[in-house]
Amino acid sequence: MRILMLGNSFIFTNNMPQMLADLTGAEVIHHTRGGARLSEQLNPNTRLGGRTQAVLQKEKWDYVVLQEMSHGPITAPKSFFASVEQLCRQIRANGAAPILFATWAYQRGEAKLAAKGWDLLLTARRAGHLEALAAALRGFEDYEVVGAVRSQATYDKAVVRRAAHRVTMDGPAELPGADVVILCQDPQGIVDFLQDNAERFKPGSLVCDVCGVKTAVMEAAQCLPQGVGFIGCHPMAGKEVSGIDHAEATLFRNAHFIMTPRADSQPEHIALLERYDFTDICVSLKSSSVPVTMAAYRRMVGNGFGRLVHSALPPAALQALTPEALTTLVDEARAWYGRHMRERTHPYDGMPEALAELARRGLTLAVLSNKPDDFTRTLISHYFPQIPFAEVRGGRSGTPLKPDPAGPRAMLAALGLEAGQCFYVGDSDVDMLTARNADMISVGVAWGFRGLEEVRAAGARHLVDAPAQLPELVPCNT
C-alpha cells in the first residue's frame, strides 16, 4: 500500500509519515513545506506543486491525505473548497482515495490565537471541516437526496416519478444522518418541525428553508443546538397551487434566490450554498427533466454542445436512448439554447474596455469557441459590437473542437499569423491545452467560470487576475 501526504509543517514536525507507516505497514511519502497551503500543491510552477503534480500523474497511490493550514477554512474558505475539490478530482483520476485530514494548531490562551481575536471553541468548531460540507468538497458528484413526505399518496407518486434517490415518510428519522436539510413546508409546519425535532439534527449540519415568511421561521430556528447552522432562503418563484402533481423541475429557472444568513452563520455554510447555487439547469428528456446543479454544469461546458448534453444525462438515461433519440435530444437542447442564450448573459466586468485598448494598440483580435459557430457569432456581435474582431469562429462541422489544434491553426492560417506570436486567453484547462497543442502562448484568467487554480494546474504560461491586465502583456504598437 502506498500513501501520499500533502500538507505543511504539522505533518513533518510531528513525524506523522513514520507514525502512519508504523501503524499500517504502508510506504508513506510526504510532500510538505512549512506554511504550505493546498492551493500550492496544485501549482506546477512551484517546487512543491511541481513534485505533487508529477507524482499524481506518473505514480500510483492507494490513499492521498490532504492537510490544510488550521485556519485555512476560516480565512479563505473559497480557496480551500476549490483546492480540495480539484485535488480530489486528480486523486480519483489516479485511482486513489482522497482523505481530508483536519488539524488544529492553536491552544487556549495562546498569544497567536489572541492576536487574531479568535475564540478557541468557536473558531475550532468553524475550522473543523464539518461533515455537512462533504458534498461541497466532493464537487457534488457523490450524494444522496432523500425526499421526506407526509402522505401515502404523495409517497407513491414520488417513488414512481423518481423524485429523489430515496423517499421516506419518516423525515425525523433521517435527520441524524443528513448533512443538509431543506425544509419545504408552510411557515407553521416549518416552525413545528424545528421545535419538535431540534435535538435530532446532525451536529455541523446545515438547515435551510424555501419559505417566503422569514421572521417566524428565523425565530423558531433559534431552538437548534449550537453547531447546527440555519440559513433562511427564499426562491423568488412559485405557483398558486401545491402538491407533487404541480411540481416542475424548471420552476425556479432564471429566478432570483435570496439567502438570509444570521449573524452567527458559519462562512463554510454560506460558501456551501453559494457553491450549490440552487439554480437548476434542466434538459428536457421526454416528459421528465434531469436537474443539474450550477456547480456541476460548470464542469460540463467547454467541450461542445453534444458533449454537454451527454454529460448532463444520468448514465442510465443515456444508455436507454437510441442514437436517433439522442440526436433529437441534442437538437432540442440546442434549439432551446438558441432561444434563450442572451438570458443571464453579459460580458465580464472590464472586458469590453480591455478589448478596446488592445484594438487601439493595433493588435489583431479573434475569438475561438467550442460553442456552435452561429451562436458564437451572434453573441459576439451582440455584446461586442464596437470591437473589430478579425475572425470569430465557433464549432464548425468537419473541424475538431478544442483542444484539438486544427481549429486554431485554421484561424492562424486565415489571418496570416504565426502561432508563437499569438496569445491564447482562456478560463479552462481545455483552453490551456488548446494553446499548448497549437504552440500558442497560453494566458489563464482568474475571472472565468473555472477559476485560476484550474488554468494554473493546466500549465498557463501567464496568469492574470483582471481584464485590465491583458494589455500589459503586450507592447504598445502606436
N, C-alpha and C positions, 0 to 999 in steps of 0.2 A: 504494500500500500504506500502511495506517495501523497504527501500533504504539502501544500504551499501556503505559507502565511504571509499576508501583505499588511503592513502596518507601520508602527513607529517605535520609539524607544521603549514603550511599555512592554513590548514583546521581547526585545533582546536584553534589556536591563534585568528583567525577571527570569531570564533563561527559559522562556516558555517553549521554544522549539525542542530543547533537550527534554524538558518535562513531558511534552506530548509524545516524543519519540519513546521515552521510557514506559509510558503508560500504554501505548498502542503497538509498539514494535515497528512502527512505520518509519519510512525515510521522510524527514521533515526539513524542508528548505524554507528560509525566510528572506523576503525582500523588504528591508526596513531602513528607515533613516529617522533620526531624531526630529520630531516636529512634522513628519510627512503626513499629508492628507491623502485620502483615497483618490482624489482627482489627479494627484501626481502619478499614481500607478497607471493612469490612462494615457499619459503624455509621453509618446515615444521620443520626444526631443529632450527629455531629461534623462540623466543617467539611471535613476531608479525606474522610471516609467519604461525606458527602452528595454531594460532587462526583463521587466514583467511582461511586456507585450510580446517579447521574443519567446519566452518560455511558455506562454499561454498558446502561442501559435505552433510551436515546434515540439513541445514535450507533452506527455500525457500525465494527468493528475487524477487522483480519486476525490480529493477534497481541496478546496481553496478557502482559507479563512480570511475574512475581511475585518480589519480593526481600524476604526476611525479615531481621531483625536476625541477625547472625552467630551469636550464642549461643542464638537462639530455639529451635531443635530440641533443645537440651540442657536449657535451664532450664524450658521449657514445651512439651514435646512434644505433649501432648494438644491444647492450644490451637493449636499450629502445624498439626497434622494437620487439625483441624476447620476452621480458617480456609482452608487451601489447598483442602480438599475442597469447601467451599461456594463459594469464588471460582471454582473450576474449573467447577462447575455453571453459575454465572452467565455465565462467559465462553463456554462451549459453547452456552448458550442464545442468546447474542448472535450466534453463528455464527463466532466467533473461535477460535484455537488458543491454549491456555494454555502458558506456558513458565516453569518454575521456575528461577530464577537464584540459585545458591548463592554466597555471599560469605564471606570470612574476613578480618576487620579487625584481627586480633591478630598481633603479631610476636614472635619468640623473644626472651625476656629482657625483654619489655615489663612495666612496673610494673603496668598494669591486669590483665594476664594473671596475674602473680604474686599480686596481691591477691585474685584469685578462687580461688587454689590449684589452677589448672589446668595440666596438662602439655600443651605445644603440640601434639605429634604425636597424642596420644591424643584430645584434645578436637577437633582439626581433623578427625580421622577420624570421630568421632561426629557432628560437625556437617555432614558432607559431603553430606547429603541422599541417602543411599545408594540406589542403584538398586533394592535389594531392597524399598524402600518404595513403589515405583511404584504397586502395586496399592492400597495404603492411601491414597495421595494422590489417586487417581482414584475412590475410593469403590467399588472392586472391580467396576466395570462394564466394564472392558476388560482381560481377562486370558485366558490360555490354560492349561488343565490338560492336562498330558502324563502319561499312565499308563505306567509302565515295568514290564514283566512279564518272566518268565524262561522261559516255555514257549510253544510254538506253540499248544497247546490253549487256554491262557488268553488268548493274544493274539487268537485267532479269536473267542472268546466276548466279550471286551471290546469288539472292534470292532462286532460285531453288536448288542450291548446299548448301544453309545454310552456306555460307562462314563467316557470322558474326551473332550476335544476331539480328542486325538490319542493313539495308542497306539504304543509302540515296544518292541523287545526289546533295545535298546542304551541302557540308562539312563545309563551313564557319559558317553556322547556328548552328552547333554542338559545335563549339569552346568554347562558354561561359560556357558550362556545362561539358567540358572534363577535367578530371584530368591528363591524359596522352595522348599526341598526337604523333603518329608515322607517319612521312612523307615518303611516298614510291614512289615519283615521280622521274623524271630525274633531274639533277642538276639545270637547268634553271627553271624547273617547281617548285622546292622547293624554289628557290630564289624569284620567282614571288609570290608564295603563302604567304611566310613570309612577304614580303613587302606590299602586298595587304590586309592582314588580321591581322597585328601586334596588333592592338588595340582590337581584338576580343578574344584573348586568355584569359583564366580564370586566375586571379591572383593566384600565388602559384603553377600553373600547371607546368608539365614537358613536354618539346618538344624534340623529338629526330628524327633522320632520319636513313635510311639504304642505303645511297648513298656512292659510292666509292670515289667521288670527295669531298674533305673536305674544302679547302681554301675558295672557293666562298660561300659555304653554311655557314661556320662558320662566315664569314664576314657579310653575309646577316642577320644572327641571332642576330646581334648587334642591329637591329631595334626593337627587342622585348622589351616591357616595363619592368621596374625594378620589380623583383618579379616573372617573368616568366623565368624559367630555361631552358637552351638549352644544350644538350649533344649530340655531333655528334657521330654516331655509324656506324659500317660497318661489317656486317656478311660476312665472307670470303667464300662465296659460291654464285653460280648464274648460269645462262644459257645465251646462245646467242639468246634466244627468249624471248618474253614478252607477257603479256596478261593473262587473267584468265584461258584460255584454257590450258596454260602450267604451271599452279600453282601446286605445290606439297607440301603436309604437311611435308614431310621429307627432303625438300631441304637443310635445314640448320643443319640437324642432323650431329653430330660429327665434325662440322666446328668451327673454331675459331671465336670469336665475339670481335671486337675491339671497345672500348669506348674511346672517346677523350674529356674528360671534360675540361671546360675552367677554368681559374684561379679563377673565381668567382662562379663556380658551387657549389651549396649547398650540403653539406655532405649528407643530407637527400635524395636528388635526386640520388646521386651516389649510396647510400645504397639501394635505391629502385630498381635501375637497376641491382645491384648485386644480390638482392633477387629474382628478376624476372627471371634472368638468361635466356635470350632469347633462350636458348637451349630447344627444344621441344622433349619430349619422346612420340612417337606415337605408337598406337596399331592398326593394320590393322583390319578394320571392313568392310567386303565385298569389295566394290570398293572405299570406302572412308576412312578417318582416323579421329581419335579423338586425338587432340593435348592436352598435359598435361604439364603444366609448371614444371620446375625442383623443385621449392619450394613445389608445390602440390605433386609431385612424392615422395619427401622425407617423406611425411606424409602417403603415401600408402604402402611403402615397409616395410618389417619386420614381416609380418603376413602370409607368404606363397604365392606361385605363383598364386594360384587360387583366393585368396583374392585380390591380386594386380590387376589382370585383372578386377575383379568385381568393384574395386574402381575406376579404370581408365575410365570405361564406364559411359556416362551420364545415368541418371535414365531411360529416355525414350528408349534409345537404349538397355539397359539391360532388360527392360520389354518386348521389341519386340522380343528378342531372345528365341528360344525354348531351352530346356535343352541340346538337341543334338548339336545345333548350338553353344551354349556357351562352351560346352566341346571341340568342334572343334576349337573355337577361342583360348581357353586356350592352347590347344596343339600347335597351330600355333605360339602363342606368346612364348611358352616355347622353341620351335624349333629355333625360331629366336634368342632368348637369348643364346641358346646353341652355335650358330654360331658366336656370337658377344661378348660373356661375357668377353673376355680379352681386349676389346677395351675400352680405357679411364679408365682402372682399374689398380691400383697399391697399394702396402701397404702404410699405413700411415707412414710418416717420423718417424724414430726411433723405429718402431715396430719390425722389424727383430732383431735389436740389443737387445731390451728389452727381447724378447723371448729367444734369445741365452743365455742371462745372467741368466734367470730363469732356463733354462735347465742345465746350468753349475752348478747351486746350487743344482741340483738333484731333482727338483720339477717335478711332473707329469703334463704334459700339454695335453689339449684336446680341441677340437672345437665342438660346438653345434650350429647349424644354422637352421633357417626355410627355407633356400634355398634348393631346391631339392638336395637329397643326392649325386647324380652323379656330379652335378655342384659344390657342396661344396668340394668334394674330388679332383676334377680336379683343382680348383682354389688354394686350399691349397698346393697341390703337386707342382703346377707351381710356386707359389710366395714364398713358404717357404720350399724349398727342403731340407735345412740343419737342419730344426727344428724337433726333434724327438717326434712328437705328438703320445701319446699312443692311442688315439682314435679320429677319425674325423667322425662326424655324421651330416647329413642334414635331411631334411624332408623325412620320410620313410612311406610307405603305412602301415596302421594299427597302427601307433603311432601318437597320437595327437601332434599338433605343440605347440611351446611355446605360451603363458606362462603356458600351462598345464605341471605339474611336471613329467609326465610319461617319457618323453624323457631324462631329466637329471637324473632321478632315474635309468633308464635302463643303462645309461652310468656309473653311480657310481657303480652299481652292477657289471658291466662287469670289472671295474677297481679295485674292492675291496676297495673302498674308502667310508669314512663317510661324509655325507653332511656338517656337522658342521666344517669339516677341509678343506673345499674347497672354494676358492674364485671364484665367477662367475662375470666375467668382461664383461660389455656391454655398449652400447651407446644409449639405448632407454628405454622407460617405459616398453616395453614388456620384455626386459632383466631383469630389476629390479623386475618385478612381477614374472618372472621365478625363480629368486634366492629366493625370499620370499616363493613362493609356494613349492619349493624343499628344504627349510631350509638350503640354502647355504648362504655364506657371499657375499653380493652384493657390487660390485665396479663399480661406474659410471664414465665414462670418458668424458672429455671435447672436444676431437678432433673428435668425431663421427659425423654422419650425422644428429643427432637430437639436440645435444648441452647439455651443463652442466645443464641448468635450468630444462630441462625435467627429467633427471635422478635424480636430487636433489628432485624435486617435487614427483617423484615416490618412494622416500624413500631409496635411495642408502646409504648404511652404510659407505662406503668410497668414496671419490671423488678425482680424480687425473687429473692433467692438462696436463701431457705429458707421453708418454710411458716409459720414463726413470724412472718415479716414481714407476712403478709397482714392480720392485724388492725390493723397500724399504718397501713394505707392509709385506714381509715375511722374516724370519730369514735365514741366510746363513747356509746351511747344510754341507758345505765342508770346 
